Amino acid sequence: MSTVDIIKRCEELYEDTYFTAAREWKAADPSRKVIGYMPVYVPREIMHAGNMMSLGILGGGDNLEVIHGDAYYQSYICRIPRSTIELGKTGRLDFVDGMLFPSICDVIRNLSGMWKLMFPETYVRYFDVPQNYQDDIGGNYYVAELQELREGLEKLSGNKITDEAIRNSIQIYNINRNLIRELYDLRSEMPHNVSSNDVYLLNRAGMVIPVEEHNEMLRDYMDAAMRLDNPKRDNCRIIINGSFCEQPPLNLIRSIELAGCYIVDDDYMLVNRWLLNEVPSEGNPLQNLADAFIHESADSAAKYCDRHEDVGMYLLGTVKERQAEGVIFAAPSFCDPALLERPMLTDRMKEHDIPHISFKYAENSGQMQPIREQAGTFADSIKLWS
């Protein structure tokens, strides 16, 4: 299968706000359940072990008109809670059995309570994570959170979620994370063959199809991409930061690339890359997941950090690892975590003379010319003066 065919399938999944693939997966077996989750990170292994699909709910995008959602939230917050409510109130999520709202910000915390009021028959959980990273404090707390989630999902499904089932799911998701790391490495090595448009759509596809199918899709794409012989362009290598929750319009990613930038790393859909290494599949699976979160998870503005001197070091390491020439800070309007951390990150970039620019967007942003011009000027300045 060619990369064109694979990406065409990914585009169909991206544009389908009724989640047809997930509906068909559930309809094929009456015992199956679907658990939606908001962006960033949730332990998908536990859902998978309970014969459930974890469905990424990434907002309504730029093709969904928000009417009902504006009645529930004020205009001076980000758009993703309003478009998520729109998905719910228009029946697009009527097949979803549960919703997880991970710890991102106060808006998402409030959305979990709103969801309970709007859909009282649905299993809803605000999934909190540690703010202390000591094993005997944050580690123990997180194991208890995972156990509560397991028990809630067992009650929902009527099935026991065994340790052995979770170990098996950990192995499958280890494969998925490894494949996505390989995809990111391949893009960094061959950005002329592996566009960020493709990488983004491949990641989005993984939010709405079974993980086993996604693994095969990733393998097929990388096999085909390595055989391409696209021309190399004199683009600058940049990293996108700040887009971990509300996702940008696809045209924004394309505009940055058309402006002369190779995006060699990003923080889109961190759920796929939150755990940086393989999770052990032997022993206590909940403890293994907790240890991975505490000790080997990605840095993000959505993750609590109690050491000011550490802020920006993860991004700096990524810049060096990917041999990036600059950073574009692209955050959704009114995204408190990203916009509050941005000054500290830009200070870190200034300390190390790394070129950077900033802008904001919304998931339904339509006019891309200003962003393309800004990114193009940034790319030109790097080539001329860095």
PAMIRO-270519 format. One record per residue (C-alpha): residue in one letter; x, y, z. Coordinates in pm, whole numbers, plus 32768, in hexadecimal, padded with zeros to 4 digits. Layout:
<pts>
AXYZ ...
</pts>
This chain:
<pts>
M800080008000 S808681597FA7 T80AA827E8095 V7FA083337FC9 D7EA2821E8006 I7EF0820E817A I7ED7838681AA K7D92838E80E6 R7D02829A81E3 C7D89837182FF E7CE684A58269 E7B9883F2825E L7BB9839E83D0 Y7C258502841F E7AF7859C8374 D79F784A98403 T795E85598530 Y786A84378561 F7986834185A8 T7902823884BB A7A2F815084E5 A7A018145865F R78898112863A E78C47FEA8552 W79C47F568640 K78CA7F63875F A77A87EDF868E A78707DA9862A D78627D208790 P774E7D75888D S78417D4989AF R79237E628938 K792B7FBA89D7 V79BC81058960 I7A5F81F98A52 G7A9F835889D4 Y7BB8842B8A5D M7C31858E8A35 P7D9385D189B6 V7EE185AC8A68 Y7EF884628B29 V7E22834B8BB6 P7E8C81E18BFB R7DF081478AC7 E7E7A7FF38B24 I7D707FC98C31 M7C53800B8B3E H7CEB7F218A3E A7D0D7E0F8B43 G7B987E2C8B87 N7B347DF88A18 M7AFB7F6F89F0 M7B6D806188E8 S7C0481A68966 L7B8482B3887B G7C4083FB8862 I7B548526886A L7C21864587DC G7B13874B87B0 G7A3D87928682 G7B448824859D D7B05892F849A N79DD888783F0 L78F48882851D E781789AC8561 V77F889E386D7 I769A8A4B8744 H763D8988887E G779D8999890F D779D8B15891C A76748B068A08 Y77418A438B08 Y788C8AFE8B09 Q78F88C668AF8 S79B18CEB89C9 Y7AF88D3B8A7B I7B6A8BD38A9F C7BF78AE5899D R7B0D8A4F889B I7B3D88DA88DC P7A4488B98A00 R7937896A8937 S796D88948801 T797C875888D7 I782B87B0896C E77B087EA8809 L781F868987AD G775D860488D6 K761F86D088AF T76028683873A G760C850B8771 R776584D186E1 L77D484288824 D768F83718871 F773E821E8853 V784B82728953 D782381B98A9F G7911828A8B6F M79E683C48B6A L7B3484058C12 F7BA5856A8C4B P7D1B85698C96 S7DC4866F8D68 I7E0F87878C73 C7D7D88C78D01 D7C5889548DC5 V7B82896A8C8B I7B9D87F68C48 R7B5E87AF8DB9 N7A1E887B8DA0 L79C087CD8C5C S79C1867F8D13 G78BA87058E03 M77F587988CE3 W77F786478C34 K7767859C8D69 L764786938D68 M760486738BF3 F762F84F88BD7 P75E584608D2F E75C983018C9B T773283098C20 Y785E82A08CF0 V792583E08D2B R7A6C84078DE3 Y7B5C85258E14 F7CA5846D8E00 D7D9C85178EE7 V7F1384DB8EE6 P802685148FE7 Q80BE86669031 N81C785C5910C Y82BC84DD905F Q8341841E918A D82F382AC917A D8262829992D9 I817F83C792A4 G8127840D913A G817382A990D1 N808C820D91D2 Y7F80830E9187 Y7F8C82BD9015 V7F758147904E A7E3B8189911C E7DAD82639002 L7DEE814F8F05 Q7D4680508FE5 E7C12812E900C L7C0281568E94 R7C1E7FDF8E66 E7B047F9F8F5E G7A2680A58EB9 L7A5A800D8D61 E7A1B7EAF8DE9 K78CD7F248E73 L78797FC88D27 S78CC7E978C54 G786F7D858D48 N79BC7CDC8CFD K7AEC7CA98DD8 I7C227D5F8D5D T7D397C728DC4 D7EA77CBE8DF9 E7EFA7BD18CDC A7E137C8D8BEF I7EB67DD88C4D R80127D438C17 N7FAA7CD28ABC S7F1F7E2C8A6F I80607ECF8AEB Q81227DFE89EF I803C7E6B88D3 Y80537FDA8931 N81CD7FBA8958 I81D17F5487EA N80F880808792 R81D78175884E N830F80DD87B3 L827D80FC8656 I821F82688691 R837E82B08712 E8403821085D4 L831782E98508 Y8393842485B5 D84FC83B78585 L84BA83718416 R841F84C983E5 S854D8569848D E863984A583AA M856D84C08268 P847E85E98285 H847385FF8109 N83D284A38100 V830684B28241 S823F85F48257 S81AE8678839A N805D867382F0 D808284F982D5 V810B84CC8434 Y7FEE859684C6 L7EE184D68409 L7F7E83888468 N7F7583EE85D5 R7E0D846485B7 A7DAB8317851E G7E3182688652 M7D3483248726 V7C058288867D I7C6281258611 P7CD27FF186D6 V7E417FFB8739 E7E8A7EB8867E E7E0D7F528539 H7ED3808D857E N80127FC285AE E7FE77F268456 M7F9E807B83BD L80DE810C844E R81B07FEA83D1 D811D7FFE8274 Y81518176825E M82BD816F82CF D8310805181E4 A827F811880C3 A83158268812D M847881E2813A R845C817D7FCD L83FE82DC7F59 D84F683BA7EA8 N846585147EDF P854686437EA2 K85EE86DE7FD1 R85A0884C800D D866E895380BC N8571897081D3 C85C989C58338 R859288C18448 I849F89388552 I83E288AF867E I827688FF86D2 N822489318842 G80E0898188FA S7FE388BD882B F7FAF879C891B C7E3B87C9895D E7D5F88858865 Q7DE088148714 P7E38890085F6 P7D8088F984AB L7E2E881883B2 N7E62894682D0 L7F3589E983DF I802B88C783DA R803088CC825F S80648A45825C I81968A2D833A E822A89268256 L81DB89F1811D A82878B1B81BE G83D58A6681AF C83DB89A682F9 Y84158839833C I836087E98482 V844C86EB8522 D839886CC8671 D8256873E8715 D817487058840 Y803586A98785 M7F70858E8827 L80668542893B V7FA1841189A6 N80648351889C R81B683BE8924 W817A84168A90 L823382E08B0D L839282F98A7F N840481918AA0 E836F80368AA3 V829B7FE68BD2 P83037E9A8C71 S81FF7D8D8C36 E826F7CB08D56 G81FF7CDC8EBD N80F07DC78F3D P806B7E788E04 L7FD57F9F8EBF Q811C7FDA8F76 N81D57FC68E2C L80EF80CA8D8E A811781AB8EBE D8293818C8EBA A829B81E18D48 F81C883188D83 I8295838A8EAE H83F0834C8E20 E83D983388CA5 S82D084218C1E A82E485478B31 D82F486AC8BAA S81CA878B8B61 A811D88C08BE2 A800187D28C3C K80E987188D29 Y813287A58E81 C829B88128EBA D8310888A900F R846E88F28FA2 H84838A3A8EE2 E85E589EF8E70 D856988B78DB9 V846B89718CE1 G84DD89708B79 M85F288708BA2 Y8524875E8AFB L84DC884289D3 L864988A689C3 G86AF873889BB T85B986F9889F V8647881E87DA K87A3878887F5 E8734862387B2 R867286848678 Q877A87808607 A866A888485F4 E86BE89E58587 G859A8A8F8631 V845A8A6B86FB I82FC8AE186A6 F82238B0E87DA A80C38ACD8758 A7FB98AC48866 P7E3E8ADA885D S7DA98C2688C2 F7D5A8C2D8A38 C7E238AED8A7E D7E938B3B8BE1 P7F978A228C08 A80488A6A8ABE L80398BE48AD2 L80A68BF48C3F E81D38B178BF9 R82338BC38AB3 P82FC8CE38B52 M83D18BEA8C14 L840A8B1A8ADC T84678C488A09 D855C8CB78B18 R85FF8B608B02 M86188B7F8987 K86B38CDA89A8 E87B78C558A9B H882C8B62898E D88028C4A8862 I86F18B7587C3 P86168C3C86D3 H84A58C348725 I835A8CDA86D2 S81FD8CC38769 F80998CCF86F3 K7F408C588760 Y7E2F8BA086A7 A7CDA8AFC86D6 E7C6E89AA8651 N7B8A8A5E855B S7C848B6484E8 G7C428BAD837B Q7D378CB48300 M7E918C1882E8 Q7F438D1F8216 P7FC28DEB8341 I80488CB183E7 R80EA8C3E82A4 E818E8D928276 Q82098D9683DD A82968C3683C2 G83318C888271 T83DD8DBF82FA F84588CF08421 A84E78BE6833A D85918CED8261 S862C8D998390 I86BA8C4E840A K87558C0582B7 L87E38D658292 W88638DBB83EC S88778C8C84D2 
</pts>
